[in-house]
Amino acid sequence: MTGLRGLAWLLVFQSIGEALSRGFSLPLPGPVLGMMLMLVGLRFESVRGPVGECAGFLLSHLSLLFIPVGVGVMTHLALVSQFGGRMLLVIALSTWIGLAVAALVLYWPDRDATTRKAGD
């Protein structure tokens, strides 16, 4: 029963995010806004407990969520063979760019602290 409450919380936050995104014509997708709202909501135990239980259940069955993707790829093998190389290149480049940005963001505060220590 707690897991269902967690799923309800997830859907409520996503729905609020969608309503805000569409109502105010915001450039962020509704699920992203909902996730940011849920981050605030997770400070409360009445939200954190049920959402945690629901998340544990979803993670334990995560492999089932990849079945539709696999079926879609098998259905469109001709497109994959035609554009597969380009898709692989885009995926590899975007992954490397994401890693580089994450490394720079993580390194940036450390560099500022080191500079302040040297200047003191």
KOLZAVO-454461 format. One record per residue (C-alpha): x negated, y negated, z negated. Coordinates in nm, 2 decimals. Example, Ala and Ser with C-alpha at 12.3 -4.5 7.8 and 13.67 -1.06 7.14 Angstrom:
// residues 2
u_v_w
-1.23_0.45_-0.78 .
-1.37_0.11_-0.71 .
***
This chain:
// residues 120
u_v_w
0.00_0.00_0.00 .
-0.29_-0.24_-0.08 .
-0.43_-0.17_0.27 .
-0.11_-0.28_0.43 .
-0.12_-0.60_0.23 .
-0.47_-0.65_0.36 .
-0.36_-0.60_0.72 .
-0.07_-0.85_0.65 .
-0.33_-1.11_0.53 .
-0.54_-1.05_0.84 .
-0.24_-1.11_1.06 .
-0.12_-1.41_0.86 .
-0.46_-1.58_0.90 .
-0.48_-1.50_1.27 .
-0.13_-1.63_1.32 .
-0.20_-1.95_1.14 .
-0.52_-1.99_1.34 .
-0.32_-1.94_1.67 .
-0.06_-2.19_1.56 .
-0.32_-2.45_1.48 .
-0.52_-2.39_1.80 .
-0.22_-2.41_2.02 .
-0.03_-2.68_1.83 .
-0.32_-2.92_1.82 .
-0.48_-2.81_2.15 .
-0.81_-2.73_1.97 .
-1.11_-2.60_2.17 .
-1.15_-2.31_1.93 .
-0.96_-1.98_1.98 .
-0.69_-1.90_1.73 .
-0.86_-1.59_1.59 .
-1.18_-1.79_1.52 .
-0.98_-2.06_1.33 .
-0.80_-1.78_1.15 .
-1.14_-1.62_1.05 .
-1.26_-1.95_0.91 .
-0.94_-1.99_0.71 .
-0.98_-1.63_0.59 .
-1.33_-1.72_0.47 .
-1.17_-1.97_0.24 .
-0.90_-1.73_0.14 .
-1.15_-1.46_0.04 .
-1.24_-1.67_-0.26 .
-0.91_-1.55_-0.42 .
-0.89_-1.20_-0.56 .
-0.53_-1.16_-0.44 .
-0.67_-1.18_-0.08 .
-1.01_-1.03_-0.12 .
-0.90_-0.70_-0.27 .
-0.64_-0.60_-0.01 .
-0.85_-0.73_0.28 .
-1.15_-0.54_0.16 .
-0.95_-0.21_0.14 .
-0.81_-0.27_0.49 .
-1.16_-0.36_0.63 .
-1.30_-0.03_0.48 .
-1.02_0.17_0.65 .
-1.08_-0.01_0.98 .
-1.45_0.04_0.96 .
-1.41_0.41_0.89 .
-1.21_0.45_1.21 .
-1.41_0.21_1.42 .
-1.50_0.47_1.68 .
-1.13_0.50_1.78 .
-1.13_0.14_1.88 .
-1.39_0.20_2.15 .
-1.17_0.46_2.33 .
-0.97_0.21_2.53 .
-1.29_0.04_2.64 .
-1.43_0.37_2.76 .
-1.12_0.45_2.95 .
-1.13_0.11_3.11 .
-1.49_0.16_3.22 .
-1.41_0.51_3.36 .
-1.10_0.36_3.55 .
-1.31_0.09_3.71 .
-1.63_0.28_3.80 .
-1.64_0.12_4.14 .
-1.66_-0.23_3.99 .
-1.92_-0.11_3.74 .
-2.14_0.03_4.02 .
-2.10_-0.29_4.22 .
-2.16_-0.54_3.94 .
-2.33_-0.32_3.68 .
-2.67_-0.46_3.73 .
-2.56_-0.82_3.70 .
-2.35_-0.74_3.39 .
-2.65_-0.57_3.23 .
-2.87_-0.87_3.31 .
-2.62_-1.11_3.16 .
-2.57_-0.89_2.85 .
-2.95_-0.87_2.80 .
-3.01_-1.24_2.85 .
-2.72_-1.35_2.62 .
-2.85_-1.11_2.35 .
-3.20_-1.25_2.37 .
-3.07_-1.61_2.37 .
-2.85_-1.53_2.06 .
-3.15_-1.37_1.88 .
-3.37_-1.67_1.96 .
-3.11_-1.92_1.84 .
-3.06_-1.71_1.52 .
-3.43_-1.70_1.46 .
-3.47_-2.07_1.51 .
-3.18_-2.15_1.28 .
-3.32_-1.92_1.01 .
-3.67_-2.06_1.05 .
-3.57_-2.42_1.06 .
-3.48_-2.47_0.69 .
-3.80_-2.28_0.59 .
-4.01_-2.51_0.81 .
-3.86_-2.82_0.65 .
-3.93_-2.69_0.30 .
-4.29_-2.61_0.39 .
-4.33_-2.96_0.54 .
-4.19_-3.12_0.22 .
-4.43_-2.92_0.00 .
-4.73_-3.02_0.21 .
-4.63_-3.38_0.20 .
-4.58_-3.39_-0.18 .
***
